[in-house]
Amino acid sequence: MLIQIDGCGQCDDAMTLLERRCPECGHEDEMVVAAVVAEVLSEHAAALTASLHELADRLEAASELWISG
């Protein structure tokens, strides 16, 4: 199962509700975590997304060199 955060909402000042889903099997659930945990997870997801976009750009550039070379 590949769990991804699909959305989040503030329960109160200290807690956040995370909506999670698995893109492979469609499983969905929710979990409540400390707001600081949700913030760390959000920062990690943003950094991972940026890294994956950079990797995709590099692979695209490399494939263009390979095809034209």
mmCIF file of the N, C-alpha and C atoms, coordinates in Angstrom:
data_MODEL
# 
_entry.id   MODEL 
# 
loop_
_atom_site.group_PDB 
_atom_site.id 
_atom_site.type_symbol 
_atom_site.label_atom_id 
_atom_site.label_alt_id 
_atom_site.label_comp_id 
_atom_site.label_asym_id 
_atom_site.label_entity_id 
_atom_site.label_seq_id 
_atom_site.pdbx_PDB_ins_code 
_atom_site.Cartn_x 
_atom_site.Cartn_y 
_atom_site.Cartn_z 
_atom_site.occupancy 
_atom_site.B_iso_or_equiv 
_atom_site.pdbx_formal_charge 
_atom_site.auth_seq_id 
_atom_site.auth_comp_id 
_atom_site.auth_asym_id 
_atom_site.auth_atom_id 
_atom_site.pdbx_PDB_model_num 
ATOM 1   N N  . MET A 1 1  ? 0.845  -1.167 0.000   1.00 0.00 ? 1  MET A N  1 
ATOM 2   C CA . MET A 1 1  ? 0.000  0.000  0.000   1.00 0.00 ? 1  MET A CA 1 
ATOM 3   C C  . MET A 1 1  ? 0.898  1.241  0.000   1.00 0.00 ? 1  MET A C  1 
ATOM 4   N N  . LEU A 1 2  ? 0.593  2.172  -0.872  1.00 0.00 ? 2  LEU A N  1 
ATOM 5   C CA . LEU A 1 2  ? 1.324  3.430  -0.993  1.00 0.00 ? 2  LEU A CA 1 
ATOM 6   C C  . LEU A 1 2  ? 0.417  4.544  -0.491  1.00 0.00 ? 2  LEU A C  1 
ATOM 7   N N  . ILE A 1 3  ? 0.682  5.033  0.711   1.00 0.00 ? 3  ILE A N  1 
ATOM 8   C CA . ILE A 1 3  ? -0.183 6.042  1.328   1.00 0.00 ? 3  ILE A CA 1 
ATOM 9   C C  . ILE A 1 3  ? 0.344  7.437  1.012   1.00 0.00 ? 3  ILE A C  1 
ATOM 10  N N  . GLN A 1 4  ? -0.545 8.301  0.549   1.00 0.00 ? 4  GLN A N  1 
ATOM 11  C CA . GLN A 1 4  ? -0.205 9.693  0.271   1.00 0.00 ? 4  GLN A CA 1 
ATOM 12  C C  . GLN A 1 4  ? -1.195 10.591 0.987   1.00 0.00 ? 4  GLN A C  1 
ATOM 13  N N  . ILE A 1 5  ? -0.730 11.754 1.431   1.00 0.00 ? 5  ILE A N  1 
ATOM 14  C CA . ILE A 1 5  ? -1.630 12.724 2.040   1.00 0.00 ? 5  ILE A CA 1 
ATOM 15  C C  . ILE A 1 5  ? -2.407 13.407 0.925   1.00 0.00 ? 5  ILE A C  1 
ATOM 16  N N  . ASP A 1 6  ? -3.716 13.341 1.030   1.00 0.00 ? 6  ASP A N  1 
ATOM 17  C CA . ASP A 1 6  ? -4.594 13.875 -0.002  1.00 0.00 ? 6  ASP A CA 1 
ATOM 18  C C  . ASP A 1 6  ? -5.176 15.221 0.395   1.00 0.00 ? 6  ASP A C  1 
ATOM 19  N N  . GLY A 1 7  ? -5.186 15.512 1.683   1.00 0.00 ? 7  GLY A N  1 
ATOM 20  C CA . GLY A 1 7  ? -5.709 16.776 2.161   1.00 0.00 ? 7  GLY A CA 1 
ATOM 21  C C  . GLY A 1 7  ? -5.527 16.876 3.657   1.00 0.00 ? 7  GLY A C  1 
ATOM 22  N N  . CYS A 1 8  ? -5.715 18.055 4.190   1.00 0.00 ? 8  CYS A N  1 
ATOM 23  C CA . CYS A 1 8  ? -5.610 18.212 5.642   1.00 0.00 ? 8  CYS A CA 1 
ATOM 24  C C  . CYS A 1 8  ? -6.487 19.363 6.093   1.00 0.00 ? 8  CYS A C  1 
ATOM 25  N N  . GLY A 1 9  ? -6.854 19.306 7.354   1.00 0.00 ? 9  GLY A N  1 
ATOM 26  C CA . GLY A 1 9  ? -7.666 20.356 7.945   1.00 0.00 ? 9  GLY A CA 1 
ATOM 27  C C  . GLY A 1 9  ? -7.328 20.486 9.416   1.00 0.00 ? 9  GLY A C  1 
ATOM 28  N N  . GLN A 1 10 ? -7.418 21.678 9.908   1.00 0.00 ? 10 GLN A N  1 
ATOM 29  C CA . GLN A 1 10 ? -7.069 21.957 11.298  1.00 0.00 ? 10 GLN A CA 1 
ATOM 30  C C  . GLN A 1 10 ? -8.201 21.480 12.212  1.00 0.00 ? 10 GLN A C  1 
ATOM 31  N N  . CYS A 1 11 ? -7.898 20.631 13.185  1.00 0.00 ? 11 CYS A N  1 
ATOM 32  C CA . CYS A 1 11 ? -8.885 20.222 14.190  1.00 0.00 ? 11 CYS A CA 1 
ATOM 33  C C  . CYS A 1 11 ? -8.990 21.298 15.268  1.00 0.00 ? 11 CYS A C  1 
ATOM 34  N N  . ASP A 1 12 ? -7.838 21.734 15.747  1.00 0.00 ? 12 ASP A N  1 
ATOM 35  C CA . ASP A 1 12 ? -7.736 22.830 16.708  1.00 0.00 ? 12 ASP A CA 1 
ATOM 36  C C  . ASP A 1 12 ? -6.323 23.390 16.578  1.00 0.00 ? 12 ASP A C  1 
ATOM 37  N N  . ASP A 1 13 ? -5.893 24.205 17.516  1.00 0.00 ? 13 ASP A N  1 
ATOM 38  C CA . ASP A 1 13 ? -4.570 24.827 17.408  1.00 0.00 ? 13 ASP A CA 1 
ATOM 39  C C  . ASP A 1 13 ? -3.436 23.811 17.447  1.00 0.00 ? 13 ASP A C  1 
ATOM 40  N N  . ALA A 1 14 ? -3.658 22.667 18.086  1.00 0.00 ? 14 ALA A N  1 
ATOM 41  C CA . ALA A 1 14 ? -2.578 21.709 18.288  1.00 0.00 ? 14 ALA A CA 1 
ATOM 42  C C  . ALA A 1 14 ? -2.670 20.474 17.395  1.00 0.00 ? 14 ALA A C  1 
ATOM 43  N N  . MET A 1 15 ? -3.822 20.223 16.804  1.00 0.00 ? 15 MET A N  1 
ATOM 44  C CA . MET A 1 15 ? -4.022 18.974 16.060  1.00 0.00 ? 15 MET A CA 1 
ATOM 45  C C  . MET A 1 15 ? -4.510 19.242 14.631  1.00 0.00 ? 15 MET A C  1 
ATOM 46  N N  . THR A 1 16 ? -4.113 18.360 13.724  1.00 0.00 ? 16 THR A N  1 
ATOM 47  C CA . THR A 1 16 ? -4.486 18.461 12.313  1.00 0.00 ? 16 THR A CA 1 
ATOM 48  C C  . THR A 1 16 ? -5.028 17.121 11.838  1.00 0.00 ? 16 THR A C  1 
ATOM 49  N N  . LEU A 1 17 ? -6.087 17.153 11.061  1.00 0.00 ? 17 LEU A N  1 
ATOM 50  C CA . LEU A 1 17 ? -6.670 15.950 10.468  1.00 0.00 ? 17 LEU A CA 1 
ATOM 51  C C  . LEU A 1 17 ? -6.059 15.759 9.080   1.00 0.00 ? 17 LEU A C  1 
ATOM 52  N N  . LEU A 1 18 ? -5.433 14.617 8.854   1.00 0.00 ? 18 LEU A N  1 
ATOM 53  C CA . LEU A 1 18 ? -4.860 14.295 7.546   1.00 0.00 ? 18 LEU A CA 1 
ATOM 54  C C  . LEU A 1 18 ? -5.771 13.306 6.835   1.00 0.00 ? 18 LEU A C  1 
ATOM 55  N N  . GLU A 1 19 ? -6.113 13.611 5.598   1.00 0.00 ? 19 GLU A N  1 
ATOM 56  C CA . GLU A 1 19 ? -6.858 12.682 4.746   1.00 0.00 ? 19 GLU A CA 1 
ATOM 57  C C  . GLU A 1 19 ? -5.820 11.964 3.903   1.00 0.00 ? 19 GLU A C  1 
ATOM 58  N N  . ARG A 1 20 ? -5.824 10.639 3.948   1.00 0.00 ? 20 ARG A N  1 
ATOM 59  C CA . ARG A 1 20 ? -4.817 9.859  3.231   1.00 0.00 ? 20 ARG A CA 1 
ATOM 60  C C  . ARG A 1 20 ? -5.493 8.922  2.239   1.00 0.00 ? 20 ARG A C  1 
ATOM 61  N N  . ARG A 1 21 ? -4.725 8.579  1.201   1.00 0.00 ? 21 ARG A N  1 
ATOM 62  C CA . ARG A 1 21 ? -5.248 7.619  0.218   1.00 0.00 ? 21 ARG A CA 1 
ATOM 63  C C  . ARG A 1 21 ? -4.091 6.855  -0.410  1.00 0.00 ? 21 ARG A C  1 
ATOM 64  N N  . CYS A 1 22 ? -4.419 5.711  -0.956  1.00 0.00 ? 22 CYS A N  1 
ATOM 65  C CA . CYS A 1 22 ? -3.448 4.909  -1.698  1.00 0.00 ? 22 CYS A CA 1 
ATOM 66  C C  . CYS A 1 22 ? -3.832 4.971  -3.172  1.00 0.00 ? 22 CYS A C  1 
ATOM 67  N N  . PRO A 1 23 ? -2.958 5.514  -4.032  1.00 0.00 ? 23 PRO A N  1 
ATOM 68  C CA . PRO A 1 23 ? -3.287 5.604  -5.446  1.00 0.00 ? 23 PRO A CA 1 
ATOM 69  C C  . PRO A 1 23 ? -3.296 4.238  -6.137  1.00 0.00 ? 23 PRO A C  1 
ATOM 70  N N  . GLU A 1 24 ? -2.691 3.237  -5.496  1.00 0.00 ? 24 GLU A N  1 
ATOM 71  C CA . GLU A 1 24 ? -2.658 1.908  -6.114  1.00 0.00 ? 24 GLU A CA 1 
ATOM 72  C C  . GLU A 1 24 ? -3.961 1.141  -5.909  1.00 0.00 ? 24 GLU A C  1 
ATOM 73  N N  . CYS A 1 25 ? -4.457 1.132  -4.651  1.00 0.00 ? 25 CYS A N  1 
ATOM 74  C CA . CYS A 1 25 ? -5.631 0.302  -4.358  1.00 0.00 ? 25 CYS A CA 1 
ATOM 75  C C  . CYS A 1 25 ? -6.889 1.119  -4.057  1.00 0.00 ? 25 CYS A C  1 
ATOM 76  N N  . GLY A 1 26 ? -6.750 2.448  -3.882  1.00 0.00 ? 26 GLY A N  1 
ATOM 77  C CA . GLY A 1 26 ? -7.899 3.288  -3.615  1.00 0.00 ? 26 GLY A CA 1 
ATOM 78  C C  . GLY A 1 26 ? -8.290 3.383  -2.148  1.00 0.00 ? 26 GLY A C  1 
ATOM 79  N N  . HIS A 1 27 ? -7.554 2.710  -1.261  1.00 0.00 ? 27 HIS A N  1 
ATOM 80  C CA . HIS A 1 27 ? -7.843 2.789  0.172   1.00 0.00 ? 27 HIS A CA 1 
ATOM 81  C C  . HIS A 1 27 ? -7.757 4.235  0.629   1.00 0.00 ? 27 HIS A C  1 
ATOM 82  N N  . GLU A 1 28 ? -8.719 4.658  1.460   1.00 0.00 ? 28 GLU A N  1 
ATOM 83  C CA . GLU A 1 28 ? -8.724 6.010  2.016   1.00 0.00 ? 28 GLU A CA 1 
ATOM 84  C C  . GLU A 1 28 ? -8.940 5.924  3.518   1.00 0.00 ? 28 GLU A C  1 
ATOM 85  N N  . ASP A 1 29 ? -8.281 6.818  4.266   1.00 0.00 ? 29 ASP A N  1 
ATOM 86  C CA . ASP A 1 29 ? -8.525 6.915  5.690   1.00 0.00 ? 29 ASP A CA 1 
ATOM 87  C C  . ASP A 1 29 ? -8.150 8.303  6.171   1.00 0.00 ? 29 ASP A C  1 
ATOM 88  N N  . GLU A 1 30 ? -8.357 8.537  7.450   1.00 0.00 ? 30 GLU A N  1 
ATOM 89  C CA . GLU A 1 30 ? -8.006 9.808  8.064   1.00 0.00 ? 30 GLU A CA 1 
ATOM 90  C C  . GLU A 1 30 ? -7.233 9.517  9.343   1.00 0.00 ? 30 GLU A C  1 
ATOM 91  N N  . MET A 1 31 ? -6.343 10.442 9.701   1.00 0.00 ? 31 MET A N  1 
ATOM 92  C CA . MET A 1 31 ? -5.664 10.327 10.978  1.00 0.00 ? 31 MET A CA 1 
ATOM 93  C C  . MET A 1 31 ? -5.415 11.716 11.539  1.00 0.00 ? 31 MET A C  1 
ATOM 94  N N  . VAL A 1 32 ? -5.440 11.799 12.850  1.00 0.00 ? 32 VAL A N  1 
ATOM 95  C CA . VAL A 1 32 ? -5.207 13.066 13.533  1.00 0.00 ? 32 VAL A CA 1 
ATOM 96  C C  . VAL A 1 32 ? -3.781 13.045 14.076  1.00 0.00 ? 32 VAL A C  1 
ATOM 97  N N  . VAL A 1 33 ? -3.032 14.086 13.754  1.00 0.00 ? 33 VAL A N  1 
ATOM 98  C CA . VAL A 1 33 ? -1.650 14.206 14.217  1.00 0.00 ? 33 VAL A CA 1 
ATOM 99  C C  . VAL A 1 33 ? -1.442 15.598 14.815  1.00 0.00 ? 33 VAL A C  1 
ATOM 100 N N  . ALA A 1 34 ? -0.361 15.735 15.563  1.00 0.00 ? 34 ALA A N  1 
ATOM 101 C CA . ALA A 1 34 ? -0.010 17.052 16.082  1.00 0.00 ? 34 ALA A CA 1 
ATOM 102 C C  . ALA A 1 34 ? 0.245  17.988 14.904  1.00 0.00 ? 34 ALA A C  1 
ATOM 103 N N  . ALA A 1 35 ? -0.131 19.247 15.064  1.00 0.00 ? 35 ALA A N  1 
ATOM 104 C CA . ALA A 1 35 ? 0.031  20.231 13.981  1.00 0.00 ? 35 ALA A CA 1 
ATOM 105 C C  . ALA A 1 35 ? 1.477  20.314 13.522  1.00 0.00 ? 35 ALA A C  1 
ATOM 106 N N  . VAL A 1 36 ? 2.418  20.186 14.440  1.00 0.00 ? 36 VAL A N  1 
ATOM 107 C CA . VAL A 1 36 ? 3.834  20.254 14.076  1.00 0.00 ? 36 VAL A CA 1 
ATOM 108 C C  . VAL A 1 36 ? 4.220  19.061 13.193  1.00 0.00 ? 36 VAL A C  1 
ATOM 109 N N  . VAL A 1 37 ? 3.630  17.908 13.441  1.00 0.00 ? 37 VAL A N  1 
ATOM 110 C CA . VAL A 1 37 ? 3.896  16.731 12.601  1.00 0.00 ? 37 VAL A CA 1 
ATOM 111 C C  . VAL A 1 37 ? 3.359  16.973 11.199  1.00 0.00 ? 37 VAL A C  1 
ATOM 112 N N  . ALA A 1 38 ? 2.167  17.526 11.092  1.00 0.00 ? 38 ALA A N  1 
ATOM 113 C CA . ALA A 1 38 ? 1.586  17.828 9.781   1.00 0.00 ? 38 ALA A CA 1 
ATOM 114 C C  . ALA A 1 38 ? 2.447  18.829 9.033   1.00 0.00 ? 38 ALA A C  1 
ATOM 115 N N  . GLU A 1 39 ? 3.003  19.810 9.744   1.00 0.00 ? 39 GLU A N  1 
ATOM 116 C CA . GLU A 1 39 ? 3.869  20.801 9.116   1.00 0.00 ? 39 GLU A CA 1 
ATOM 117 C C  . GLU A 1 39 ? 5.149  20.153 8.583   1.00 0.00 ? 39 GLU A C  1 
ATOM 118 N N  . VAL A 1 40 ? 5.748  19.270 9.371   1.00 0.00 ? 40 VAL A N  1 
ATOM 119 C CA . VAL A 1 40 ? 6.968  18.573 8.928   1.00 0.00 ? 40 VAL A CA 1 
ATOM 120 C C  . VAL A 1 40 ? 6.661  17.699 7.717   1.00 0.00 ? 40 VAL A C  1 
ATOM 121 N N  . LEU A 1 41 ? 5.542  16.987 7.746   1.00 0.00 ? 41 LEU A N  1 
ATOM 122 C CA . LEU A 1 41 ? 5.164  16.150 6.601   1.00 0.00 ? 41 LEU A CA 1 
ATOM 123 C C  . LEU A 1 41 ? 4.932  16.991 5.353   1.00 0.00 ? 41 LEU A C  1 
ATOM 124 N N  . SER A 1 42 ? 4.314  18.151 5.520   1.00 0.00 ? 42 SER A N  1 
ATOM 125 C CA . SER A 1 42 ? 4.071  19.047 4.391   1.00 0.00 ? 42 SER A CA 1 
ATOM 126 C C  . SER A 1 42 ? 5.382  19.561 3.804   1.00 0.00 ? 42 SER A C  1 
ATOM 127 N N  . GLU A 1 43 ? 6.304  19.948 4.669   1.00 0.00 ? 43 GLU A N  1 
ATOM 128 C CA . GLU A 1 43 ? 7.616  20.415 4.193   1.00 0.00 ? 43 GLU A CA 1 
ATOM 129 C C  . GLU A 1 43 ? 8.365  19.299 3.477   1.00 0.00 ? 43 GLU A C  1 
ATOM 130 N N  . HIS A 1 44 ? 8.286  18.094 4.019   1.00 0.00 ? 44 HIS A N  1 
ATOM 131 C CA . HIS A 1 44 ? 8.945  16.948 3.386   1.00 0.00 ? 44 HIS A CA 1 
ATOM 132 C C  . HIS A 1 44 ? 8.333  16.671 2.012   1.00 0.00 ? 44 HIS A C  1 
ATOM 133 N N  . ALA A 1 45 ? 7.012  16.716 1.921   1.00 0.00 ? 45 ALA A N  1 
ATOM 134 C CA . ALA A 1 45 ? 6.342  16.469 0.637   1.00 0.00 ? 45 ALA A CA 1 
ATOM 135 C C  . ALA A 1 45 ? 6.726  17.525 -0.389  1.00 0.00 ? 45 ALA A C  1 
ATOM 136 N N  . ALA A 1 46 ? 6.825  18.789 0.032   1.00 0.00 ? 46 ALA A N  1 
ATOM 137 C CA . ALA A 1 46 ? 7.214  19.863 -0.889  1.00 0.00 ? 46 ALA A CA 1 
ATOM 138 C C  . ALA A 1 46 ? 8.644  19.674 -1.379  1.00 0.00 ? 46 ALA A C  1 
ATOM 139 N N  . ALA A 1 47 ? 9.544  19.296 -0.469  1.00 0.00 ? 47 ALA A N  1 
ATOM 140 C CA . ALA A 1 47 ? 10.936 19.068 -0.859  1.00 0.00 ? 47 ALA A CA 1 
ATOM 141 C C  . ALA A 1 47 ? 11.040 17.874 -1.803  1.00 0.00 ? 47 ALA A C  1 
ATOM 142 N N  . LEU A 1 48 ? 10.289 16.824 -1.527  1.00 0.00 ? 48 LEU A N  1 
ATOM 143 C CA . LEU A 1 48 ? 10.298 15.642 -2.395  1.00 0.00 ? 48 LEU A CA 1 
ATOM 144 C C  . LEU A 1 48 ? 9.753  15.984 -3.774  1.00 0.00 ? 48 LEU A C  1 
ATOM 145 N N  . THR A 1 49 ? 8.677  16.752 -3.827  1.00 0.00 ? 49 THR A N  1 
ATOM 146 C CA . THR A 1 49 ? 8.103  17.164 -5.108  1.00 0.00 ? 49 THR A CA 1 
ATOM 147 C C  . THR A 1 49 ? 9.102  17.977 -5.921  1.00 0.00 ? 49 THR A C  1 
ATOM 148 N N  . ALA A 1 50 ? 9.788  18.912 -5.270  1.00 0.00 ? 50 ALA A N  1 
ATOM 149 C CA . ALA A 1 50 ? 10.794 19.726 -5.963  1.00 0.00 ? 50 ALA A CA 1 
ATOM 150 C C  . ALA A 1 50 ? 11.927 18.850 -6.495  1.00 0.00 ? 50 ALA A C  1 
ATOM 151 N N  . SER A 1 51 ? 12.368 17.886 -5.697  1.00 0.00 ? 51 SER A N  1 
ATOM 152 C CA . SER A 1 51 ? 13.442 16.987 -6.137  1.00 0.00 ? 51 SER A CA 1 
ATOM 153 C C  . SER A 1 51 ? 13.011 16.134 -7.323  1.00 0.00 ? 51 SER A C  1 
ATOM 154 N N  . LEU A 1 52 ? 11.779 15.661 -7.288  1.00 0.00 ? 52 LEU A N  1 
ATOM 155 C CA . LEU A 1 52 ? 11.287 14.834 -8.396  1.00 0.00 ? 52 LEU A CA 1 
ATOM 156 C C  . LEU A 1 52 ? 11.150 15.653 -9.677  1.00 0.00 ? 52 LEU A C  1 
ATOM 157 N N  . HIS A 1 53 ? 10.717 16.911 -9.556  1.00 0.00 ? 53 HIS A N  1 
ATOM 158 C CA . HIS A 1 53 ? 10.636 17.780 -10.738 1.00 0.00 ? 53 HIS A CA 1 
ATOM 159 C C  . HIS A 1 53 ? 12.033 18.043 -11.302 1.00 0.00 ? 53 HIS A C  1 
ATOM 160 N N  . GLU A 1 54 ? 13.002 18.276 -10.430 1.00 0.00 ? 54 GLU A N  1 
ATOM 161 C CA . GLU A 1 54 ? 14.377 18.491 -10.880 1.00 0.00 ? 54 GLU A CA 1 
ATOM 162 C C  . GLU A 1 54 ? 14.920 17.249 -11.577 1.00 0.00 ? 54 GLU A C  1 
ATOM 163 N N  . LEU A 1 55 ? 14.656 16.079 -10.999 1.00 0.00 ? 55 LEU A N  1 
ATOM 164 C CA . LEU A 1 55 ? 15.098 14.838 -11.628 1.00 0.00 ? 55 LEU A CA 1 
ATOM 165 C C  . LEU A 1 55 ? 14.448 14.655 -12.996 1.00 0.00 ? 55 LEU A C  1 
ATOM 166 N N  . ALA A 1 56 ? 13.148 14.930 -13.098 1.00 0.00 ? 56 ALA A N  1 
ATOM 167 C CA . ALA A 1 56 ? 12.452 14.793 -14.379 1.00 0.00 ? 56 ALA A CA 1 
ATOM 168 C C  . ALA A 1 56 ? 13.050 15.734 -15.416 1.00 0.00 ? 56 ALA A C  1 
ATOM 169 N N  . ASP A 1 57 ? 13.360 16.977 -15.003 1.00 0.00 ? 57 ASP A N  1 
ATOM 170 C CA . ASP A 1 57 ? 13.972 17.933 -15.928 1.00 0.00 ? 57 ASP A CA 1 
ATOM 171 C C  . ASP A 1 57 ? 15.339 17.445 -16.405 1.00 0.00 ? 57 ASP A C  1 
ATOM 172 N N  . ARG A 1 58 ? 16.130 16.898 -15.483 1.00 0.00 ? 58 ARG A N  1 
ATOM 173 C CA . ARG A 1 58 ? 17.456 16.392 -15.858 1.00 0.00 ? 58 ARG A CA 1 
ATOM 174 C C  . ARG A 1 58 ? 17.361 15.189 -16.788 1.00 0.00 ? 58 ARG A C  1 
ATOM 175 N N  . LEU A 1 59 ? 16.410 14.303 -16.508 1.00 0.00 ? 59 LEU A N  1 
ATOM 176 C CA . LEU A 1 59 ? 16.230 13.142 -17.379 1.00 0.00 ? 59 LEU A CA 1 
ATOM 177 C C  . LEU A 1 59 ? 15.772 13.570 -18.765 1.00 0.00 ? 59 LEU A C  1 
ATOM 178 N N  . GLU A 1 60 ? 14.886 14.552 -18.833 1.00 0.00 ? 60 GLU A N  1 
ATOM 179 C CA . GLU A 1 60 ? 14.425 15.052 -20.122 1.00 0.00 ? 60 GLU A CA 1 
ATOM 180 C C  . GLU A 1 60 ? 15.588 15.669 -20.901 1.00 0.00 ? 60 GLU A C  1 
ATOM 181 N N  . ALA A 1 61 ? 16.410 16.471 -20.220 1.00 0.00 ? 61 ALA A N  1 
ATOM 182 C CA . ALA A 1 61 ? 17.562 17.091 -20.880 1.00 0.00 ? 61 ALA A CA 1 
ATOM 183 C C  . ALA A 1 61 ? 18.551 16.028 -21.353 1.00 0.00 ? 61 ALA A C  1 
ATOM 184 N N  . ALA A 1 62 ? 18.772 15.011 -20.544 1.00 0.00 ? 62 ALA A N  1 
ATOM 185 C CA . ALA A 1 62 ? 19.688 13.944 -20.914 1.00 0.00 ? 62 ALA A CA 1 
ATOM 186 C C  . ALA A 1 62 ? 19.160 13.148 -22.101 1.00 0.00 ? 62 ALA A C  1 
ATOM 187 N N  . SER A 1 63 ? 17.874 12.916 -22.132 1.00 0.00 ? 63 SER A N  1 
ATOM 188 C CA . SER A 1 63 ? 17.299 12.148 -23.251 1.00 0.00 ? 63 SER A CA 1 
ATOM 189 C C  . SER A 1 63 ? 17.390 12.951 -24.547 1.00 0.00 ? 63 SER A C  1 
ATOM 190 N N  . GLU A 1 64 ? 17.249 14.290 -24.453 1.00 0.00 ? 64 GLU A N  1 
ATOM 191 C CA . GLU A 1 64 ? 17.381 15.136 -25.636 1.00 0.00 ? 64 GLU A CA 1 
ATOM 192 C C  . GLU A 1 64 ? 18.806 15.063 -26.172 1.00 0.00 ? 64 GLU A C  1 
ATOM 193 N N  . LEU A 1 65 ? 19.780 15.040 -25.284 1.00 0.00 ? 65 LEU A N  1 
ATOM 194 C CA . LEU A 1 65 ? 21.184 14.903 -25.716 1.00 0.00 ? 65 LEU A CA 1 
ATOM 195 C C  . LEU A 1 65 ? 21.430 13.550 -26.359 1.00 0.00 ? 65 LEU A C  1 
ATOM 196 N N  . TRP A 1 66 ? 20.855 12.524 -25.769 1.00 0.00 ? 66 TRP A N  1 
ATOM 197 C CA . TRP A 1 66 ? 21.050 11.161 -26.269 1.00 0.00 ? 66 TRP A CA 1 
ATOM 198 C C  . TRP A 1 66 ? 20.421 11.010 -27.660 1.00 0.00 ? 66 TRP A C  1 
ATOM 199 N N  . ILE A 1 67 ? 19.217 11.545 -27.825 1.00 0.00 ? 67 ILE A N  1 
ATOM 200 C CA . ILE A 1 67 ? 18.509 11.413 -29.115 1.00 0.00 ? 67 ILE A CA 1 
ATOM 201 C C  . ILE A 1 67 ? 19.207 12.222 -30.201 1.00 0.00 ? 67 ILE A C  1 
ATOM 202 N N  . SER A 1 68 ? 19.646 13.438 -29.864 1.00 0.00 ? 68 SER A N  1 
ATOM 203 C CA . SER A 1 68 ? 20.257 14.270 -30.881 1.00 0.00 ? 68 SER A CA 1 
ATOM 204 C C  . SER A 1 68 ? 21.735 13.909 -31.130 1.00 0.00 ? 68 SER A C  1 
ATOM 205 N N  . GLY A 1 69 ? 22.315 13.140 -30.235 1.00 0.00 ? 69 GLY A N  1 
ATOM 206 C CA . GLY A 1 69 ? 23.738 12.785 -30.361 1.00 0.00 ? 69 GLY A CA 1 
ATOM 207 C C  . GLY A 1 69 ? 23.938 11.528 -31.043 1.00 0.00 ? 69 GLY A C  1 
# 
